[in-house]
Every structure is written in C-alpha cells, then in structure tokens.
Amino acid sequence: MKLVKCVVAVLLGLAAVGSTQADDTTSAHQFNANLRLNYYQVSKELHQHHDIVGATGDVKIESDWSESLTSKAEVRWHNPELDQSVAKPEVLEAFALWRSEQFDVKLGKQIVAWGRADGINPTDNLTPRNYSIQLPFEEDQRSGVSALKVNYFPDTQKTITFYLTPSFQPSKLPQSQARDIYFLDRQPTPTRSRWPFGLKFDMRGDQVDWSLSYFRGFKLLPEWQASDSANTVILHYPKIAVFGADVTVNLGRYGWRAELARVERDEPQTVSGFRSNWMLVTGVDRNFYDNLNVNVQLILQQNGNVADLASIAGSNERNMALVNAIRFNQESARKLGSTMRVGKKWLNDTLETELLVFSYFKPNTSYWRPLLTYSFKDDMKITVGAELYYGKANTYFGSNKPIQGLFTELRYIF
C-alpha cells in the first residue's frame, strides 16, 4: 500500500516538474464538483432511523501533464445524517496513468469493473461496493483500491489486462445493529504470495465484443462463521478463484449479452460457508423511438453441495448456514432469477424515468427501484425514487424490508 502511494506521488511530482516546461497544448487540468442534498425515509443501516436528511460533496480533478501522462483524483465528503454524524472524506480514486502506443499503465487507487451484463456481474470481483450508502445511483456504491493495472494492445481490436493489488477492501451490506450480536470482522491481510490479481483478454469488433478472464483473490462479501460465544459472529472472507467469460452482440436496435463465471472456493469448505458455483446472466435489450430502452435478463446460478440445514448439529452453526445461504443465493442447488430495466426520456430529455427490477424465484423475492430525474437546467437536477423489497424475511431481498422507502436527491453541479 505505502509503495503504491509513494510511486504515484513520484510520478505526479515528475509530471508536475515536466509540465512547467510544457506549453498550453500539452498541459490541461479539469475540475468538476457537485453538491447533493439527500432525503431518505428510512436509514440503510438497519437502525430504524426515519426521515433522514444528508449532504454529499464530490470533487474530481483530472490532469493531462503531457501527451503520455495523466492523473485523476476524486474525493467524496458524505454525511448521511446531518443531525447525527459528521461528514468524512473518502478518496474514491487517485491514480496516475501512463500511455504509449501499445501500453496503458495505471497505478494508484482505482475502480476496476469487469463484466458486460446489466446490474449483476459474476465476473466483477476486483473492487468493492457499498450497498448501504445513502445515495441513489448504482455508481455511487463503487470505490477503488490501491492497485496496478496494465493494458497491452497487440492491435486495435485486442486488449490484454493484468491487475494486481497488495490490499483488500470488502464490500459493505446493511448490517444489523442488534445490541446482543457482536461482529468480529476478520479482513484478510494479503501476503505477497496471495496478493489478489486478475488477467483478462478482451476482443472488440464491429458487432461482437467478448472477453475471457481469471481472478484470484478474496470474496468481497463475508460469510458468517460461528464463534465460541453464542452472540459473536465472525465475518470471514473466503479465498476464491474466478474463471469468467462475457459477450455482447449488437444488431441495429437489438443487443444480446451474456456473462458466465465459475467461482471456486479456494480454501477448505466449511459446513455453513459459501459454496463454489456457476453463474450465468444473459439477456436482450432493445431501443424504441430513440428515447426508450428495455433490457431483460435471465439469471441462472448452479450451486455445488449446498448445506443441508436439517443435518447441521447446533443451532448456532445452523443459523450461520441459513444466513450464508440467503446472502449468497445458495438455499438450493439451482437458483433462477431475472432482471428488468426500462428507461424512458421525455420533454427533450429533461425528464428521465427508469424502473429497475431484480427477482429470484423459489422462494419468490424481488427488489424494485423506480426513479424519476428532472433537470431544471444543465447544473441542477432533482431525483425522486424508492427502494422496495418483497419476499419473506428469510429471502434474499425480503430480509431488507426494514430499510425500504422513498428517497429524494437535489444535485447542483459546479
């Protein structure tokens, strides 16, 4: 981690020195910022706070130091409850990027997203998401990790990517604040022999794009493990190896996409823990009238050797198995689901509406997020929406019913 930061600082320092000798055509700096005021009917932290007002500020600086060297820094100040907490800065990304004809080398804190499916990406295991953040858009959930990423371009259609990080940062789910349960978060500290890394081959064509990928690292979401104390839960992040592939085919107004991953548990299997699995997400989308898009997908997850809850001795271990089965969609050997995203623009694109639906079957459970965004002018917009969860309390989405509700965001862009 310290090595990565030092190298980035040196690169930026050298670039800054070089830029003093460059003319205006080779040096440019772009500043972007926005201020957001948010209202949530219910807190996402499962502590039952209602009618919450928060504020968020985002600042992004992108610099072109020379023809081959650029940098980016993005910082967010987020205060989810103005009357309960203080805004804390978070560096989302801070990296230097060196480009040549056949190579891109990016070093520093960066977001790396893999996968071509919409919304659910089984090959996307490199950088974390914060599912409990009180901001309305999917991109708000992402943050980076300190890493090295190298892209090699054999020709204009092919890209070979190498990714390596010495650090680990987990994703975050809404967590229960029950007073009688304590969580012992055992985040891994990767050794050099176990630094998370990824390889990817990407092929781009006029109508067909596809890729093959491999990642070895840790599960970003923890499994629950029992401890010696009945009211203490250990959060463990299993070692994993992921083999992936994805493809998109575009034919006029139609598009077809598919993403497949084999996720292997790369450590001994526990009675109650996460199971190795296959996961496929595939679907089609179509544009109508230049302002309406419909995207539907099928989800198929094949789990290996699922836990037999009835045969697990001890209620504590059985409870851990139930939580993990729900969290990782492994209540049965085969899980089916679907996604749907419908987006429509109105009034010369000043009004945007979207409906996003994730569903799983047997047991039936779903997540619905309607959104409406209206732009008063180029630098000010308002978003109104809701997050709605359906299903029994022991289902993937139904367990989040306590945090469902309306939300509003007013954004001013500088």
C-alpha positions as CSV (number, residue, x, y, z in Angstrom):
1,M,0.0,0.0,0.0
2,K,2.7,2.5,1.0
3,L,4.8,1.5,-2.0
4,V,1.9,2.2,-4.4
5,K,1.3,5.7,-2.8
6,C,5.0,6.6,-3.0
7,V,5.3,5.6,-6.6
8,V,2.1,7.6,-7.6
9,A,3.5,10.6,-5.7
10,V,6.8,10.4,-7.5
11,L,5.1,10.0,-10.9
12,L,2.9,13.0,-10.3
13,G,5.9,15.0,-9.0
14,L,8.0,14.3,-12.0
15,A,5.0,15.1,-14.2
16,A,4.5,18.4,-12.4
17,V,8.1,19.3,-13.0
18,G,7.9,18.4,-16.6
19,S,4.7,20.4,-17.0
20,T,6.4,23.6,-16.1
21,Q,8.3,23.3,-19.4
22,A,5.3,22.3,-21.4
23,D,3.2,24.7,-23.4
24,D,-0.6,25.0,-23.1
25,T,-1.2,22.4,-25.8
26,T,0.3,19.6,-23.6
27,S,-0.9,20.5,-20.1
28,A,-4.6,20.8,-19.1
29,H,-6.5,20.4,-15.8
30,Q,-10.2,19.8,-15.5
31,F,-12.1,20.4,-12.2
32,N,-15.6,19.0,-11.6
33,A,-17.6,19.2,-8.4
34,N,-21.2,18.7,-7.3
35,L,-23.2,19.2,-4.1
36,R,-26.1,16.9,-3.2
37,L,-28.8,17.2,-0.6
38,N,-30.5,13.8,0.2
39,Y,-33.6,12.7,2.0
40,Y,-34.3,9.1,2.9
41,Q,-37.5,7.8,4.5
42,V,-35.5,5.1,6.3
43,S,-31.8,4.7,7.1
44,K,-30.0,1.9,5.2
45,E,-28.0,0.9,8.3
46,L,-30.9,-1.1,9.8
47,H,-31.0,1.0,13.0
48,Q,-34.6,2.2,12.2
49,H,-33.8,6.0,11.9
50,H,-36.5,7.7,9.8
51,D,-36.9,10.9,7.8
52,I,-33.2,11.4,7.3
53,V,-31.5,14.4,5.7
54,G,-27.9,14.1,4.5
55,A,-25.5,16.0,2.3
56,T,-22.7,14.9,0.0
57,G,-20.0,16.8,-1.9
58,D,-17.9,15.3,-4.7
59,V,-14.7,16.8,-6.1
60,K,-12.9,15.4,-9.2
61,I,-9.7,16.7,-10.7
62,E,-8.3,15.3,-14.0
63,S,-4.9,16.5,-15.3
64,D,-3.1,16.0,-18.6
65,W,0.5,16.5,-17.6
66,S,1.9,15.5,-21.0
67,E,0.8,13.6,-24.1
68,S,1.6,10.3,-22.3
69,L,0.9,11.1,-18.6
70,T,-2.4,11.9,-16.9
71,S,-3.8,11.7,-13.4
72,K,-7.2,11.6,-11.7
73,A,-8.2,12.3,-8.1
74,E,-11.8,12.0,-6.8
75,V,-12.8,12.7,-3.2
76,R,-16.3,12.5,-1.6
77,W,-17.5,14.1,1.6
78,H,-20.6,12.2,2.7
79,N,-22.8,12.9,5.8
80,P,-25.7,10.6,5.7
81,E,-27.5,12.1,8.7
82,L,-26.9,15.8,9.3
83,D,-28.1,15.7,12.9
84,Q,-26.3,12.5,13.8
85,S,-22.9,12.5,12.2
86,V,-20.1,14.5,10.7
87,A,-19.0,14.4,7.0
88,K,-16.0,12.2,6.4
89,P,-13.8,12.4,3.3
90,E,-13.3,9.3,1.2
91,V,-10.8,9.1,-1.6
92,L,-12.7,7.2,-4.3
93,E,-9.8,7.2,-6.9
94,A,-6.3,8.7,-7.0
95,F,-4.1,7.4,-9.7
96,A,-1.5,8.2,-12.4
97,L,-1.9,6.8,-15.9
98,W,0.9,6.5,-18.4
99,R,0.0,5.8,-22.1
100,S,2.0,4.6,-25.1
101,E,1.0,3.2,-28.4
102,Q,0.7,-0.3,-27.1
103,F,0.5,0.0,-23.3
104,D,-1.6,1.8,-20.6
105,V,-0.1,1.6,-17.1
106,K,-2.4,2.8,-14.2
107,L,-1.0,3.0,-10.7
108,G,-2.9,4.1,-7.6
109,K,-6.3,3.9,-6.1
110,Q,-8.7,2.9,-8.9
111,I,-12.1,1.4,-9.6
112,V,-11.9,-1.7,-11.9
113,A,-15.3,-3.0,-13.1
114,W,-15.5,-6.2,-15.2
115,G,-18.5,-7.8,-16.9
116,R,-20.9,-6.9,-19.7
117,A,-24.2,-7.9,-18.1
118,D,-26.5,-5.2,-16.7
119,G,-26.6,-4.8,-12.9
120,I,-25.4,-8.3,-11.9
121,N,-21.9,-9.2,-12.9
122,P,-20.5,-12.5,-11.7
123,T,-17.0,-11.7,-13.1
124,D,-16.9,-8.4,-11.2
125,N,-14.9,-9.3,-8.1
126,L,-12.0,-6.8,-8.1
127,T,-13.1,-3.6,-6.3
128,P,-15.8,-3.2,-3.7
129,R,-19.3,-1.7,-3.5
130,N,-21.0,-0.1,-0.5
131,Y,-24.6,-1.3,-0.7
132,S,-25.5,0.6,2.5
133,I,-24.5,4.1,1.3
134,Q,-27.4,6.5,1.3
135,L,-27.1,7.7,-2.3
136,P,-29.5,6.8,-5.1
137,F,-27.4,5.6,-8.0
138,E,-25.5,2.4,-8.6
139,E,-22.3,4.2,-9.5
140,D,-22.4,5.8,-6.0
141,Q,-21.7,2.4,-4.5
142,R,-18.3,2.0,-6.0
143,S,-14.9,2.8,-4.6
144,G,-11.4,1.9,-5.6
145,V,-8.4,0.0,-4.2
146,S,-4.7,0.7,-4.5
147,A,-3.6,-1.4,-7.4
148,L,-1.5,-1.7,-10.6
149,K,-3.3,-2.2,-13.9
150,V,-1.5,-2.7,-17.2
151,N,-3.3,-2.9,-20.5
152,Y,-1.4,-4.3,-23.5
153,F,-2.8,-3.6,-27.0
154,P,-1.5,-6.1,-29.6
155,D,-3.6,-4.4,-32.2
156,T,-6.7,-2.1,-32.4
157,Q,-9.1,-4.9,-31.5
158,K,-7.4,-6.8,-28.7
159,T,-6.6,-5.9,-25.1
160,I,-4.7,-8.0,-22.5
161,T,-5.1,-6.7,-19.0
162,F,-3.0,-7.5,-15.9
163,Y,-4.3,-6.4,-12.5
164,L,-2.5,-6.7,-9.1
165,T,-3.2,-5.2,-5.7
166,P,-1.5,-5.7,-2.3
167,S,-4.6,-4.6,-0.4
168,F,-8.1,-5.8,0.4
169,Q,-11.2,-3.7,0.8
170,P,-14.5,-5.5,1.3
171,S,-18.0,-4.6,0.0
172,K,-20.5,-3.5,2.6
173,L,-24.0,-4.6,3.2
174,P,-26.7,-3.1,5.5
175,Q,-25.8,-4.6,8.9
176,S,-28.0,-5.3,11.8
177,Q,-27.4,-3.1,14.9
178,A,-28.8,-5.6,17.4
179,R,-27.4,-5.0,20.8
180,D,-27.0,-8.7,21.6
181,I,-24.9,-9.5,18.4
182,Y,-21.3,-8.6,18.0
183,F,-19.3,-8.8,14.7
184,L,-15.7,-9.8,14.6
185,D,-14.5,-8.5,11.2
186,R,-11.5,-10.6,10.1
187,Q,-10.5,-8.9,7.0
188,P,-7.5,-10.7,5.3
189,T,-4.1,-9.1,5.0
190,P,-2.8,-10.5,1.8
191,T,0.8,-11.8,1.7
192,R,2.9,-11.3,-1.4
193,S,2.1,-14.9,-2.5
194,R,-1.6,-14.2,-2.1
195,W,-2.0,-10.7,-3.5
196,P,-5.2,-10.5,-5.5
197,F,-4.6,-10.4,-9.2
198,G,-6.5,-10.7,-12.4
199,L,-5.9,-11.5,-16.1
200,K,-8.3,-10.6,-18.9
201,F,-8.3,-11.0,-22.7
202,D,-10.7,-8.6,-24.5
203,M,-11.7,-8.7,-28.1
204,R,-13.7,-5.9,-29.8
205,G,-15.4,-6.0,-33.2
206,D,-17.9,-4.1,-35.2
207,Q,-20.9,-6.0,-33.8
208,V,-19.4,-8.6,-31.4
209,D,-17.3,-7.9,-28.3
210,W,-16.2,-10.7,-25.9
211,S,-13.6,-11.4,-23.2
212,L,-12.1,-14.2,-21.1
213,S,-10.9,-13.5,-17.6
214,Y,-9.4,-15.0,-14.4
215,F,-9.2,-13.6,-10.9
216,R,-7.7,-14.9,-7.8
217,G,-8.4,-13.1,-4.5
218,F,-11.0,-12.9,-1.8
219,K,-14.7,-12.8,-1.6
220,L,-15.8,-9.2,-1.3
221,L,-18.8,-10.1,0.9
222,P,-18.1,-12.0,4.1
223,E,-19.6,-15.3,5.2
224,W,-20.8,-15.6,8.8
225,Q,-18.9,-18.1,11.0
226,A,-19.8,-19.3,14.5
227,S,-17.5,-18.4,17.3
228,D,-17.1,-19.8,20.9
229,S,-19.5,-17.1,22.0
230,A,-23.2,-17.5,21.0
231,N,-23.6,-13.8,20.5
232,T,-20.4,-13.2,18.5
233,V,-20.3,-13.6,14.7
234,I,-17.0,-13.9,12.8
235,L,-17.0,-12.2,9.4
236,H,-14.7,-14.3,7.2
237,Y,-13.8,-13.5,3.5
238,P,-13.1,-16.8,1.7
239,K,-10.3,-17.2,-0.8
240,I,-11.7,-17.5,-4.3
241,A,-10.7,-18.2,-7.9
242,V,-13.0,-17.0,-10.7
243,F,-12.9,-18.1,-14.3
244,G,-15.1,-15.8,-16.5
245,A,-16.3,-15.0,-20.0
246,D,-18.7,-12.4,-21.4
247,V,-20.0,-11.4,-24.8
248,T,-22.2,-8.7,-26.4
249,V,-23.7,-8.8,-29.9
250,N,-25.3,-5.6,-31.3
251,L,-27.6,-5.8,-34.3
252,G,-29.3,-2.5,-35.1
253,R,-31.7,-1.6,-32.2
254,Y,-31.2,-5.0,-30.6
255,G,-28.5,-6.1,-28.3
256,W,-27.7,-9.5,-26.7
257,R,-25.3,-10.0,-23.8
258,A,-24.2,-12.9,-21.7
259,E,-21.8,-13.3,-18.8
260,L,-20.7,-16.6,-17.3
261,A,-18.4,-17.2,-14.2
262,R,-17.2,-20.2,-12.3
263,V,-16.5,-19.1,-8.7
264,E,-14.3,-21.6,-6.8
265,R,-13.9,-21.6,-3.1
266,D,-10.0,-21.7,-2.9
267,E,-9.8,-23.0,0.6
268,P,-11.3,-25.9,2.6
269,Q,-15.1,-25.9,2.6
270,T,-16.8,-25.3,5.9
271,V,-20.2,-26.8,7.0
272,S,-22.0,-23.4,6.9
273,G,-19.9,-21.4,4.4
274,F,-20.1,-20.1,0.9
275,R,-20.2,-22.8,-1.8
276,S,-18.5,-22.9,-5.2
277,N,-20.9,-22.2,-8.0
278,W,-21.6,-21.4,-11.7
279,M,-23.4,-18.3,-12.5
280,L,-24.9,-17.2,-15.9
281,V,-26.6,-13.8,-16.7
282,T,-27.9,-13.4,-20.2
283,G,-30.5,-11.2,-21.9
284,V,-31.5,-8.8,-24.6
285,D,-32.2,-5.1,-24.9
286,R,-33.9,-3.0,-27.5
287,N,-34.2,0.7,-28.2
288,F,-37.5,2.2,-29.2
289,Y,-38.0,5.7,-30.8
290,D,-34.5,6.8,-29.7
291,N,-35.8,7.6,-26.1
292,L,-37.0,4.2,-24.7
293,N,-34.8,1.3,-23.8
294,V,-35.9,-2.1,-22.5
295,N,-33.4,-4.6,-21.0
296,V,-34.4,-8.0,-19.7
297,Q,-32.1,-10.7,-18.4
298,L,-32.2,-14.3,-17.0
299,I,-30.1,-15.3,-14.1
300,L,-29.1,-19.0,-13.5
301,Q,-26.9,-20.0,-10.5
302,Q,-25.8,-23.6,-10.1
303,N,-24.5,-24.2,-6.5
304,G,-22.4,-27.2,-5.6
305,N,-23.0,-29.3,-2.5
306,V,-25.5,-26.9,-0.7
307,A,-25.8,-27.1,3.0
308,D,-28.4,-29.4,4.5
309,L,-29.7,-27.3,7.3
310,A,-31.6,-30.1,9.0
311,S,-28.4,-32.2,9.3
312,I,-26.3,-29.4,11.0
313,A,-25.8,-30.0,14.7
314,G,-26.1,-27.0,16.9
315,S,-28.4,-24.1,16.5
316,N,-25.6,-21.5,16.2
317,E,-23.9,-23.3,13.3
318,R,-27.3,-23.8,11.7
319,N,-28.1,-20.1,11.9
320,M,-24.8,-19.3,10.3
321,A,-25.6,-21.7,7.4
322,L,-29.0,-20.1,6.9
323,V,-27.6,-16.5,6.8
324,N,-24.9,-17.6,4.3
325,A,-27.4,-19.5,2.1
326,I,-29.6,-16.4,1.9
327,R,-26.7,-14.0,1.4
328,F,-25.1,-16.0,-1.5
329,N,-28.3,-17.3,-3.0
330,Q,-27.5,-20.9,-2.1
331,E,-30.7,-22.1,-0.4
332,S,-30.9,-24.7,-3.2
333,A,-28.7,-26.4,-5.8
334,R,-30.2,-24.2,-8.6
335,K,-31.4,-20.6,-8.3
336,L,-33.3,-18.9,-11.1
337,G,-33.9,-15.1,-11.3
338,S,-34.4,-12.2,-13.7
339,T,-33.7,-8.5,-14.1
340,M,-35.5,-5.8,-16.0
341,R,-34.5,-2.2,-16.6
342,V,-36.8,0.1,-18.6
343,G,-35.6,3.7,-19.2
344,K,-37.6,6.5,-21.0
345,K,-36.7,10.1,-21.7
346,W,-39.3,12.9,-22.0
347,L,-39.6,16.6,-22.6
348,N,-36.5,17.0,-24.8
349,D,-34.5,14.7,-22.4
350,T,-35.0,17.0,-19.4
351,L,-37.1,14.3,-17.7
352,E,-35.8,10.7,-17.3
353,T,-37.7,7.8,-15.8
354,E,-36.4,4.3,-15.0
355,L,-37.7,1.2,-13.5
356,L,-35.2,-1.4,-12.2
357,V,-36.3,-4.9,-11.0
358,F,-34.3,-7.8,-9.7
359,S,-36.2,-11.0,-8.9
360,Y,-35.4,-14.5,-7.7
361,F,-37.8,-17.5,-7.7
362,K,-38.4,-20.4,-5.3
363,P,-38.7,-18.7,-2.9
364,N,-40.0,-15.6,-4.6
365,T,-38.3,-12.4,-3.7
366,S,-37.6,-9.1,-5.6
367,Y,-36.2,-5.6,-5.5
368,W,-37.9,-2.7,-7.3
369,R,-36.4,0.8,-7.8
370,P,-38.4,3.4,-9.7
371,L,-36.5,6.6,-10.5
372,L,-37.6,10.0,-11.8
373,T,-35.0,12.7,-12.6
374,Y,-35.8,16.2,-13.8
375,S,-33.2,18.7,-14.9
376,F,-34.2,22.3,-14.2
377,K,-31.1,23.4,-16.1
378,D,-27.7,22.0,-17.0
379,D,-26.3,22.4,-13.5
380,M,-29.3,21.5,-11.3
381,K,-31.5,18.4,-11.2
382,I,-33.7,16.6,-8.8
383,T,-34.2,12.8,-8.4
384,V,-37.2,11.1,-6.7
385,G,-37.4,7.4,-6.2
386,A,-38.0,4.4,-4.0
387,E,-36.3,1.2,-3.0
388,L,-38.9,-1.6,-2.4
389,Y,-38.2,-5.1,-1.2
390,Y,-40.6,-8.1,-1.5
391,G,-40.5,-11.6,-0.1
392,K,-40.4,-13.3,3.3
393,A,-37.9,-12.2,5.9
394,N,-35.6,-15.3,5.2
395,T,-35.2,-14.5,1.5
396,Y,-32.5,-12.6,-0.4
397,F,-34.4,-9.3,-0.8
398,G,-37.2,-9.8,1.8
399,S,-34.6,-9.6,4.6
400,N,-34.1,-5.9,3.7
401,K,-37.7,-4.8,4.1
402,P,-36.9,-2.7,7.2
403,I,-34.9,-0.3,5.0
404,Q,-37.3,0.1,2.1
405,G,-38.8,3.6,1.5
406,L,-38.7,6.8,-0.6
407,F,-35.8,9.0,-1.3
408,T,-35.1,12.3,-2.9
409,E,-31.9,14.0,-4.1
410,L,-31.3,17.6,-5.2
411,R,-28.0,18.0,-7.1
412,Y,-26.1,21.1,-8.0
413,I,-23.2,20.7,-10.5
414,F,-20.3,23.2,-10.5
